[in-house]
Amino acid sequence: MDDTPVYRRLIVIAPVMAVIGAGVWFALLRDGAPTLTPDGAQEKAEAFLEAVRGGRADDAWAGTAADFKSMYGRDRFRHYVRSKPVLKTPATFEACEFKTNGSLRMAECTFRPVGGKGAITVVLSIDQDSWKVGRLSVE
C-alpha cells in the first residue's frame, strides 16, 4: 500500500485535473467563432463601402457572405447600388454595435452621408469562419 500522505497526492492531482478541465473547456465549450473588434468591424464595413463608392460593386459583392449573395445576385446588387446615389457619396462612420440573434452574432455599423440625410447600415456576420458583409441597407 502507498504510504504517501493524502495532501501530497492532492498536490499532484489538482494541477493535472485543472489542465484536463481546461482542455475539455477549450475543445468542447469554447466559442470557436472568429473574433472581431469594433475597429476591425469598422474597417471591414468601410472597405466594402469604399469599393461600392469607387465603382467596384463586383469587388464589393465578391467579398460578401453567402446569404448576401443569395439575396442579392450580382446583377441585382449592381442595380441596387445604381438606385441608391447616396452610396456614391462619402459617408462618416457613426457607430458599430455588436448584436446576437439566437446563435447568430452580428456587427452593425452605421454611417451617415456627408452633407446628407439618412443612414447607411452595413451588417457583418460570420460566414465560413470569417466576418463578411451580410446585409446592406440605406435609409
C-alpha positions in Angstrom: 0.0 0.0 0.0 1.1 3.6 -0.8 2.3 5.5 2.3 2.2 8.9 0.6 0.0 11.3 2.6 -3.3 12.3 1.1 -2.3 16.0 0.9 0.8 15.2 -1.2 -1.4 13.2 -3.7 -3.8 16.2 -3.9 -0.9 18.5 -4.7 -0.1 16.3 -7.7 -3.7 15.5 -8.8 -5.1 19.1 -8.5 -2.9 20.6 -11.3 -3.5 17.6 -13.5 -7.2 17.9 -13.1 -7.0 21.7 -13.8 -5.2 21.0 -17.1 -7.7 18.3 -18.1 -10.6 20.7 -17.3 -9.0 23.5 -19.3 -8.5 21.1 -22.2 -12.2 20.0 -22.1 -13.4 23.6 -22.0 -11.2 24.6 -24.9 -12.2 21.6 -27.0 -15.9 21.4 -26.3 -17.3 24.6 -24.7 -15.2 27.4 -26.2 -16.9 29.5 -28.8 -14.9 28.8 -31.9 -16.1 31.8 -33.8 -13.5 34.3 -35.1 -13.2 37.4 -33.0 -13.9 40.9 -34.3 -13.0 44.1 -32.6 -15.1 47.3 -33.1 -12.2 48.8 -35.1 -12.0 45.7 -37.2 -15.7 45.8 -37.9 -15.4 49.5 -38.9 -12.5 48.7 -41.3 -14.4 45.9 -43.0 -17.5 47.9 -43.4 -15.6 51.0 -44.7 -13.6 48.8 -47.2 -16.9 47.4 -48.5 -18.4 50.9 -48.9 -15.2 52.3 -50.4 -15.4 49.6 -53.1 -19.1 50.5 -53.8 -18.3 54.2 -53.8 -15.3 53.6 -56.1 -17.5 51.9 -58.8 -16.3 48.4 -57.9 -19.6 46.9 -57.0 -18.5 43.5 -58.3 -15.5 43.5 -55.9 -17.7 44.5 -53.0 -20.2 41.8 -53.8 -17.5 39.2 -54.2 -16.5 39.7 -50.5 -19.9 39.3 -49.1 -21.5 36.4 -47.2 -23.3 33.5 -48.9 -26.6 34.8 -47.6 -26.0 38.2 -49.1 -25.1 36.7 -52.4 -28.3 34.6 -52.3 -30.4 37.7 -51.5 -28.6 39.9 -54.0 -27.4 38.2 -57.1 -24.5 40.2 -58.8 -26.9 41.9 -61.2 -29.4 42.8 -58.5 -26.7 44.2 -56.3 -25.4 46.4 -59.2 -28.9 47.7 -59.7 -29.4 48.3 -56.0 -26.1 50.3 -55.9 -27.2 52.4 -59.0 -30.6 53.0 -57.4 -29.0 54.5 -54.2 -27.0 57.5 -55.2 -26.1 58.1 -51.6 -23.8 55.1 -51.8 -21.6 57.1 -54.3 -21.1 59.9 -51.8 -18.6 60.0 -48.8 -20.0 58.8 -45.5 -18.9 59.3 -41.9 -18.7 56.4 -39.5 -21.1 56.8 -36.7 -21.1 53.6 -34.6 -20.7 49.9 -34.6 -22.9 47.8 -32.3 -22.5 44.0 -31.7 -25.7 42.1 -31.5 -26.8 38.5 -31.3 -29.9 36.9 -32.8 -30.1 33.4 -31.3 -26.7 31.9 -32.1 -26.0 34.4 -34.9 -23.5 37.1 -34.0 -23.5 40.3 -35.9 -21.8 43.7 -36.0 -24.0 46.5 -37.2 -22.0 49.5 -38.5 -23.8 52.8 -39.2 -22.6 55.6 -41.4 -24.1 59.0 -42.2 -23.8 60.5 -45.6 -21.6 63.7 -45.6 -23.9 66.6 -46.1 -27.0 64.4 -46.5 -29.7 62.8 -44.5 -30.4 59.2 -43.7 -28.1 56.4 -42.8 -26.2 53.6 -44.4 -26.0 50.4 -42.4 -23.5 47.6 -43.1 -24.1 44.4 -41.1 -21.3 41.9 -40.7 -21.9 38.3 -39.9 -19.8 35.1 -39.7 -19.6 33.2 -42.9 -17.3 30.2 -43.4 -15.2 31.1 -40.4 -14.7 34.8 -41.2 -16.6 38.0 -40.8 -18.2 39.2 -44.1 -20.9 41.7 -45.1 -24.2 40.0 -44.6 -26.6 42.9 -45.2 -26.7 46.5 -46.5 -29.4 49.0 -46.0 -29.9 52.6 -47.0 -32.4 54.9 -45.3 
